[in-house]
Amino acid sequence: MAWDSIKFGDAVKLTSGKTPSKARKDFWDGTVPWITASSMGKLYVSDSDNRITEKAVSEANMKFIKSGTPLLLVRGSTLHNRIPITRPIVDVTINQDVKALTLTSKKIDEDFFFAWLIGMEKKLLEKVDFTGIGAGKLDTDVLNKLEIPLPNMKTQKWIGNFVNCINKKIEINEQINKKLESLANTIFKSWFIDFDPSYAKKLALEKGLGMAIAERATLAVICGICSPAEFAERPDEMDRLLTSQLETLSNDKKEELNFIATLFPDKLNKDDFGICPDGWEHKPLSDLITFNPRLTLKKGTVAKYIDMKALPTSGHRVDNIIHREFKSGSKFQNGDVLMARITPCLENGKTAYIDCLEGDEVAWGSTEFIVLRPERELPSHWVYLLSRSEKFVKFAVANMSGTSGRQRVPSTVLENYQFPFSSMELLDAFGKFTKPYFDKIKAGTIENNTLEKLREIILPKLFDNEIDLSKIEAIDNE
């Protein structure tokens, strides 16, 4: 049965945004999200790469867009590859390239409308035109002529709920992945930046607790039970907590933890580059990592391509991969890390770990990427966590050069970054210790890819009436 429809222009109010004056420093670095194309990588957003102040909202006459209002990118080079659509979960402001889509018709359910927008991506891509400078654009006239299907409200709510369930599961997986990566980052910082396990041993020995208890202090820190100082101040209490946690682990896991504890020295020394555990040595990263490895990709070959917009500011997953004819750019494979070298992308943390290619497949991307590849059987996610570490990013930002607004960090500078090198034994142990985190992250990512593909296939069929929803409604009624 065919559904009635309503024209987009008769059911939706379009609201444009603007850019506050960049000359007004008091307008920027505030708390109000200002959504642009770079903030529209996910279906739901709560923040943005750039934020403005309440003063900017007031004096620049910015309009607040209410939480839950769909946002559509209508201008930008991204439109030639995909149609960014998002739904903020907080009140936001937008720039002039983004439109807020507010329903004015009570005939349309909000969740159904958002599901329809997601399902319209391929058809919207066909309607993208070119601006005078070659960017993509979706004209208001084109949008207003679109026909929004109007099944009965019950069917609309069923479709909206169905898509919401997929979207929410994807969001939950992303939150879990974010938490897992945060834990891995915390472990990396504790072991290789702050040297907490060594400090735990050192402080326990200084308190006269003996080597056996000092090893327990290191174990407690490795297990995330306490800080080195907390164990030194309350050893009995922390040791009881450690015992309770160890009782829940297998014998193999306990052996692994005990072995890791022995790899951390009980002394720390200072050299020309800073403090590091006894026996460790500051070495240039070029001893551990190959920068911009040489790979072969013939000009004219159509290969997977990743642009700067696809690089996430948090998490390792690349948001969007397209196929493009190779001309010139960075080349990479699975296990490599991509890091932005240009302002403001570097400061914003645009970094990715590549695990989305097939076998030895070579992909390519922006010339503004630095590619990092682990050497000497170094755990590849160790390199990724290093590239995400605050200390390393600050070093990179501090060593940028070039004209204002186009500053870059040379890869040679990063090659000479001095890092406290432990034994390969400890690096290998770290890789095994954190591997379960990244295995779970990959499983969540694979599930999300499957869910997104399912959504991509089903939604157009739903809106083209290729799926008989009367049977689903009958089941729903039982």
BELVEN-V948494 format. One record per residue. N is the residue number from 1. PHI is phi in whole degrees, -180 to 180 (999 if undefined). BURIAL is + if it has 16 or more other ideal C-beta (glycine too) atoms within 10 Angstrom, else -. D_CENTER is the distance of its C-alpha to the mean C-alpha in Angstrom with 1 decimal. Layout:
n = (N | N)
phi = (PHI | PHI)
burial = (BURIAL | BURIAL)
d_center = (D_CENTER | D_CENTER)
This chain:
n = (1 | 2 | 3 | 4 | 5 | 6 | 7 | 8 | 9 | 10 | 11 | 12 | 13 | 14 | 15 | 16 | 17 | 18 | 19 | 20 | 21 | 22 | 23 | 24 | 25 | 26 | 27 | 28 | 29 | 30 | 31 | 32 | 33 | 34 | 35 | 36 | 37 | 38 | 39 | 40 | 41 | 42 | 43 | 44 | 45 | 46 | 47 | 48 | 49 | 50 | 51 | 52 | 53 | 54 | 55 | 56 | 57 | 58 | 59 | 60 | 61 | 62 | 63 | 64 | 65 | 66 | 67 | 68 | 69 | 70 | 71 | 72 | 73 | 74 | 75 | 76 | 77 | 78 | 79 | 80 | 81 | 82 | 83 | 84 | 85 | 86 | 87 | 88 | 89 | 90 | 91 | 92 | 93 | 94 | 95 | 96 | 97 | 98 | 99 | 100 | 101 | 102 | 103 | 104 | 105 | 106 | 107 | 108 | 109 | 110 | 111 | 112 | 113 | 114 | 115 | 116 | 117 | 118 | 119 | 120 | 121 | 122 | 123 | 124 | 125 | 126 | 127 | 128 | 129 | 130 | 131 | 132 | 133 | 134 | 135 | 136 | 137 | 138 | 139 | 140 | 141 | 142 | 143 | 144 | 145 | 146 | 147 | 148 | 149 | 150 | 151 | 152 | 153 | 154 | 155 | 156 | 157 | 158 | 159 | 160 | 161 | 162 | 163 | 164 | 165 | 166 | 167 | 168 | 169 | 170 | 171 | 172 | 173 | 174 | 175 | 176 | 177 | 178 | 179 | 180 | 181 | 182 | 183 | 184 | 185 | 186 | 187 | 188 | 189 | 190 | 191 | 192 | 193 | 194 | 195 | 196 | 197 | 198 | 199 | 200 | 201 | 202 | 203 | 204 | 205 | 206 | 207 | 208 | 209 | 210 | 211 | 212 | 213 | 214 | 215 | 216 | 217 | 218 | 219 | 220 | 221 | 222 | 223 | 224 | 225 | 226 | 227 | 228 | 229 | 230 | 231 | 232 | 233 | 234 | 235 | 236 | 237 | 238 | 239 | 240 | 241 | 242 | 243 | 244 | 245 | 246 | 247 | 248 | 249 | 250 | 251 | 252 | 253 | 254 | 255 | 256 | 257 | 258 | 259 | 260 | 261 | 262 | 263 | 264 | 265 | 266 | 267 | 268 | 269 | 270 | 271 | 272 | 273 | 274 | 275 | 276 | 277 | 278 | 279 | 280 | 281 | 282 | 283 | 284 | 285 | 286 | 287 | 288 | 289 | 290 | 291 | 292 | 293 | 294 | 295 | 296 | 297 | 298 | 299 | 300 | 301 | 302 | 303 | 304 | 305 | 306 | 307 | 308 | 309 | 310 | 311 | 312 | 313 | 314 | 315 | 316 | 317 | 318 | 319 | 320 | 321 | 322 | 323 | 324 | 325 | 326 | 327 | 328 | 329 | 330 | 331 | 332 | 333 | 334 | 335 | 336 | 337 | 338 | 339 | 340 | 341 | 342 | 343 | 344 | 345 | 346 | 347 | 348 | 349 | 350 | 351 | 352 | 353 | 354 | 355 | 356 | 357 | 358 | 359 | 360 | 361 | 362 | 363 | 364 | 365 | 366 | 367 | 368 | 369 | 370 | 371 | 372 | 373 | 374 | 375 | 376 | 377 | 378 | 379 | 380 | 381 | 382 | 383 | 384 | 385 | 386 | 387 | 388 | 389 | 390 | 391 | 392 | 393 | 394 | 395 | 396 | 397 | 398 | 399 | 400 | 401 | 402 | 403 | 404 | 405 | 406 | 407 | 408 | 409 | 410 | 411 | 412 | 413 | 414 | 415 | 416 | 417 | 418 | 419 | 420 | 421 | 422 | 423 | 424 | 425 | 426 | 427 | 428 | 429 | 430 | 431 | 432 | 433 | 434 | 435 | 436 | 437 | 438 | 439 | 440 | 441 | 442 | 443 | 444 | 445 | 446 | 447 | 448 | 449 | 450 | 451 | 452 | 453 | 454 | 455 | 456 | 457 | 458 | 459 | 460 | 461 | 462 | 463 | 464 | 465 | 466 | 467 | 468 | 469 | 470 | 471 | 472 | 473 | 474 | 475 | 476 | 477 | 478)
phi = (999 | -72 | -92 | -68 | -146 | -139 | -69 | -51 | -66 | -91 | -125 | -134 | -100 | -96 | -123 | -95 | -113 | -157 | -110 | -63 | -57 | -71 | -75 | -93 | -63 | -76 | -91 | -119 | 62 | -99 | -116 | -93 | -61 | -121 | -83 | -127 | -55 | -69 | -96 | -108 | -82 | -125 | -70 | -125 | -129 | -126 | -152 | -146 | -65 | -124 | -127 | -114 | -94 | -62 | -63 | -64 | -59 | -75 | -79 | -96 | 54 | -76 | -100 | -77 | -100 | -68 | -53 | 93 | -80 | -61 | -119 | -130 | -75 | -117 | -154 | 146 | -65 | -58 | -64 | -77 | -117 | -157 | -111 | -68 | -130 | -147 | -134 | -68 | -101 | -138 | -67 | -138 | -117 | -135 | -94 | -73 | -89 | -118 | -116 | -91 | -112 | -102 | -68 | -112 | -101 | -80 | -80 | -119 | -76 | -61 | -68 | -63 | -62 | -65 | -62 | -62 | -60 | -61 | -70 | -89 | -55 | -63 | -69 | -67 | -59 | -68 | -100 | -71 | -108 | -105 | -84 | -63 | -102 | 93 | -74 | -88 | -151 | -114 | -69 | -59 | -60 | -65 | -64 | -64 | -87 | -64 | -104 | -93 | -65 | -129 | -67 | -64 | -60 | -63 | -67 | -58 | -67 | -64 | -64 | -60 | -68 | -58 | -69 | -60 | -63 | -64 | -61 | -68 | -64 | -61 | -64 | -62 | -60 | -66 | -66 | -63 | -61 | -63 | -66 | -62 | -67 | -61 | -64 | -64 | -62 | -63 | -65 | -57 | -63 | -63 | -80 | -112 | -112 | -93 | 57 | -56 | -60 | -70 | -63 | -62 | -63 | -59 | -66 | -64 | -67 | -64 | -82 | 76 | -84 | 88 | -67 | -61 | -73 | -62 | -63 | -66 | -63 | -62 | -59 | -62 | -69 | -61 | -80 | 76 | -79 | -159 | -88 | -55 | -67 | -64 | -68 | -63 | -82 | -134 | -63 | -64 | -64 | -67 | -67 | -64 | -63 | -63 | -59 | -61 | -70 | -64 | -63 | -88 | -101 | -72 | -62 | -63 | -67 | -65 | -64 | -61 | -65 | -63 | -65 | -60 | -61 | -72 | -81 | -98 | -66 | -100 | -128 | -128 | -122 | -120 | -122 | -64 | -110 | 132 | -89 | -156 | -58 | -57 | 93 | -83 | -142 | -69 | -135 | -67 | -61 | -63 | -77 | -114 | -134 | -93 | -97 | 50 | -60 | -80 | -136 | -102 | -149 | -69 | -59 | 94 | -71 | -84 | -140 | -63 | -132 | -124 | -98 | -62 | -63 | -79 | -74 | -78 | -91 | -148 | 79 | -101 | -76 | -78 | -74 | -152 | -117 | -124 | -105 | -148 | -68 | -72 | -120 | -157 | 160 | -72 | -126 | -158 | -136 | -56 | 94 | -83 | -116 | -105 | -135 | -67 | -111 | -115 | -75 | -92 | -63 | -63 | -63 | -78 | 83 | -72 | -149 | -147 | -105 | -89 | -143 | -112 | -102 | -100 | 51 | -94 | -55 | -104 | -115 | -141 | -160 | -57 | -71 | -92 | -95 | -106 | -100 | -116 | -127 | -68 | -110 | 53 | 59 | -66 | -57 | -64 | -75 | -63 | -64 | -62 | -65 | -61 | -67 | -91 | -68 | -58 | -63 | -68 | -64 | -61 | -62 | -62 | -64 | -66 | -109 | -74 | -143 | 118 | -72 | -58 | 90 | -129 | -77 | -136 | -99 | -69 | -63 | -63 | -66 | -69 | -60 | -95 | -62 | -89 | -119 | -69 | -88 | -91 | -74 | -62 | -61 | -71 | -62 | -65 | -64 | -62 | -59 | -69 | -67 | -97 | -55 | -58 | -63 | -76 | -64 | -69 | -62 | -65 | -62 | -65 | -67 | -62 | -62 | -64 | -61 | -66 | -65 | -66 | -66 | -60 | -62 | -63 | -79 | -77 | -58 | -59 | -66 | -63 | -78 | -94 | 64 | -87 | -114 | -79 | -81 | -64 | -69 | -65 | -62 | -64 | -65 | -64 | -76 | -73)
burial = (- | - | - | - | - | + | - | + | - | - | + | + | - | - | - | - | + | - | + | + | - | - | - | - | - | - | + | + | - | + | - | + | + | + | + | + | + | + | + | + | + | + | + | - | + | - | + | + | + | + | + | + | + | - | - | + | + | - | - | + | - | + | - | - | + | - | - | - | + | + | + | + | + | + | + | + | - | + | + | - | + | + | + | + | + | + | + | + | - | - | - | + | + | + | + | - | + | + | + | + | + | + | + | - | - | - | - | + | + | + | + | + | + | + | + | + | + | + | + | + | - | - | - | + | - | - | + | + | - | - | - | - | - | - | + | + | + | + | - | - | - | - | + | - | - | + | - | + | + | + | + | - | - | - | + | + | + | + | + | + | - | + | + | + | - | + | + | - | - | + | + | - | + | + | - | - | + | - | - | + | + | - | - | + | + | - | + | + | + | + | + | + | - | - | + | + | + | + | + | + | + | + | + | + | + | - | - | - | + | - | - | - | + | + | + | + | + | + | + | + | + | + | - | - | + | + | + | + | - | + | + | + | - | - | + | - | - | + | + | - | - | + | - | - | - | + | - | - | - | - | - | - | - | - | - | - | + | - | - | + | + | - | + | + | + | + | - | + | - | - | - | - | - | - | - | + | + | - | - | + | - | - | - | - | + | - | - | + | + | + | + | + | - | - | + | - | - | - | - | - | - | - | + | + | + | + | + | + | + | + | + | + | + | - | + | + | + | + | + | - | + | - | - | + | - | + | - | - | + | + | + | + | + | + | + | + | + | + | + | + | + | + | + | - | + | + | + | + | + | + | + | + | + | + | + | + | + | - | - | - | - | + | + | + | + | + | - | + | + | + | + | + | + | + | - | - | - | + | + | + | + | + | + | + | + | + | + | + | + | - | - | + | + | - | - | + | - | - | + | + | - | - | - | - | - | - | + | + | + | + | + | - | + | + | + | - | + | + | + | + | + | + | - | - | - | + | + | - | + | + | + | - | + | + | - | - | + | + | - | - | + | + | - | + | + | - | - | + | - | - | + | - | - | - | + | - | - | + | + | + | - | + | + | - | - | - | - | - | + | - | - | - | - | - | - | - | - | -)
d_center = (42.4 | 41.1 | 39.2 | 40.2 | 37.8 | 37.4 | 36.4 | 33.1 | 35.0 | 37.2 | 34.5 | 31.6 | 31.7 | 29.4 | 28.4 | 27.2 | 25.5 | 26.2 | 25.1 | 26.9 | 28.8 | 26.8 | 30.1 | 29.9 | 27.9 | 28.7 | 26.7 | 23.3 | 20.9 | 22.0 | 20.5 | 20.6 | 17.5 | 18.4 | 16.6 | 16.6 | 15.3 | 12.2 | 11.3 | 12.1 | 9.4 | 9.8 | 13.3 | 13.2 | 12.3 | 13.6 | 12.8 | 12.5 | 12.1 | 15.9 | 18.2 | 22.0 | 24.8 | 27.3 | 29.8 | 28.1 | 28.0 | 31.7 | 33.1 | 31.1 | 31.8 | 28.2 | 27.9 | 25.8 | 24.3 | 24.6 | 22.0 | 21.8 | 23.0 | 21.3 | 20.1 | 20.7 | 20.0 | 23.6 | 23.5 | 21.5 | 21.0 | 18.1 | 20.8 | 22.4 | 19.7 | 18.2 | 18.9 | 16.1 | 17.2 | 15.7 | 17.4 | 16.9 | 17.8 | 19.3 | 21.7 | 20.3 | 21.8 | 21.1 | 22.2 | 24.9 | 22.8 | 21.6 | 24.1 | 24.2 | 26.0 | 28.4 | 30.6 | 34.3 | 35.8 | 36.4 | 36.7 | 33.0 | 30.7 | 27.4 | 25.3 | 27.4 | 26.8 | 23.0 | 23.4 | 25.8 | 23.5 | 20.8 | 23.7 | 25.0 | 22.3 | 24.5 | 27.5 | 25.9 | 24.8 | 28.5 | 29.4 | 27.3 | 29.7 | 29.7 | 30.1 | 32.5 | 29.9 | 28.4 | 25.3 | 25.0 | 26.5 | 27.2 | 30.6 | 31.6 | 34.7 | 32.8 | 30.7 | 33.8 | 35.6 | 33.1 | 34.6 | 32.8 | 34.3 | 36.1 | 36.6 | 38.2 | 36.2 | 36.0 | 34.5 | 32.0 | 30.9 | 30.7 | 28.5 | 26.3 | 26.1 | 25.4 | 22.4 | 21.2 | 21.5 | 19.3 | 16.7 | 17.0 | 16.7 | 13.5 | 12.2 | 13.9 | 12.4 | 8.8 | 10.4 | 12.1 | 9.4 | 7.8 | 11.5 | 12.3 | 9.9 | 11.3 | 14.7 | 14.3 | 13.5 | 16.5 | 18.7 | 17.9 | 18.8 | 21.8 | 23.2 | 22.7 | 22.3 | 24.5 | 26.6 | 27.1 | 28.8 | 31.4 | 31.9 | 32.6 | 35.3 | 36.7 | 37.0 | 38.5 | 41.1 | 41.9 | 42.6 | 45.1 | 43.3 | 43.9 | 41.8 | 41.5 | 39.9 | 37.9 | 36.3 | 35.6 | 34.0 | 31.6 | 30.9 | 30.3 | 27.7 | 26.0 | 26.0 | 24.4 | 27.6 | 28.4 | 28.3 | 31.0 | 33.1 | 33.0 | 34.4 | 37.0 | 38.2 | 38.2 | 38.6 | 40.5 | 38.0 | 34.9 | 36.8 | 37.6 | 34.0 | 33.2 | 36.0 | 34.8 | 31.4 | 32.9 | 35.2 | 32.4 | 31.4 | 33.0 | 35.4 | 33.2 | 30.2 | 32.6 | 34.0 | 30.6 | 29.9 | 33.4 | 33.0 | 29.8 | 31.7 | 34.5 | 32.2 | 31.7 | 34.6 | 36.4 | 36.9 | 34.8 | 36.1 | 35.4 | 35.6 | 35.2 | 31.4 | 31.1 | 31.4 | 30.6 | 32.1 | 35.5 | 35.5 | 32.1 | 32.1 | 30.0 | 29.4 | 27.6 | 24.3 | 26.1 | 28.0 | 24.9 | 22.6 | 23.5 | 22.1 | 22.0 | 23.9 | 26.5 | 25.9 | 28.1 | 27.3 | 30.3 | 30.3 | 30.5 | 28.6 | 26.2 | 23.0 | 19.4 | 17.7 | 14.3 | 14.5 | 12.8 | 11.6 | 9.6 | 7.6 | 4.1 | 5.2 | 3.3 | 3.0 | 5.2 | 5.7 | 7.5 | 8.1 | 11.8 | 14.4 | 17.9 | 21.2 | 23.0 | 26.1 | 25.6 | 27.2 | 25.7 | 22.3 | 20.3 | 20.7 | 18.8 | 18.8 | 17.1 | 16.5 | 15.9 | 13.2 | 12.5 | 12.5 | 13.5 | 17.1 | 18.1 | 18.1 | 16.3 | 13.2 | 13.8 | 14.4 | 11.2 | 9.3 | 8.3 | 8.1 | 7.7 | 9.9 | 12.2 | 13.6 | 14.2 | 17.6 | 21.1 | 23.1 | 24.0 | 22.7 | 22.0 | 19.5 | 19.3 | 17.4 | 17.8 | 20.5 | 18.3 | 16.2 | 17.4 | 17.3 | 17.7 | 19.5 | 20.9 | 24.7 | 27.3 | 25.5 | 22.9 | 20.1 | 17.3 | 14.6 | 16.7 | 16.1 | 12.3 | 12.8 | 15.4 | 13.3 | 10.9 | 14.2 | 15.5 | 18.9 | 17.9 | 15.8 | 18.9 | 21.2 | 19.5 | 19.6 | 23.2 | 24.3 | 23.3 | 26.3 | 27.6 | 28.6 | 27.0 | 24.0 | 23.7 | 23.2 | 21.7 | 21.6 | 23.7 | 22.6 | 26.1 | 25.2 | 22.3 | 24.6 | 27.0 | 24.7 | 26.7 | 25.0 | 27.1 | 27.6 | 28.6 | 30.4 | 28.8 | 29.9 | 27.5 | 24.6 | 25.5 | 25.8 | 22.4 | 21.0 | 23.0 | 22.2 | 18.4 | 18.6 | 18.8 | 15.4 | 13.8 | 16.4 | 15.4 | 11.7 | 13.1 | 15.6 | 13.3 | 11.4 | 14.9 | 16.2 | 13.6 | 14.6 | 18.2 | 17.9 | 16.6 | 19.4 | 21.8 | 21.0 | 21.4 | 24.7 | 26.2 | 25.6 | 27.7 | 30.4 | 30.5 | 31.0 | 33.5 | 35.5 | 35.2 | 34.5 | 37.4 | 36.0 | 39.6 | 39.4 | 36.1 | 37.7 | 40.7 | 38.8 | 37.0 | 40.4 | 41.8)
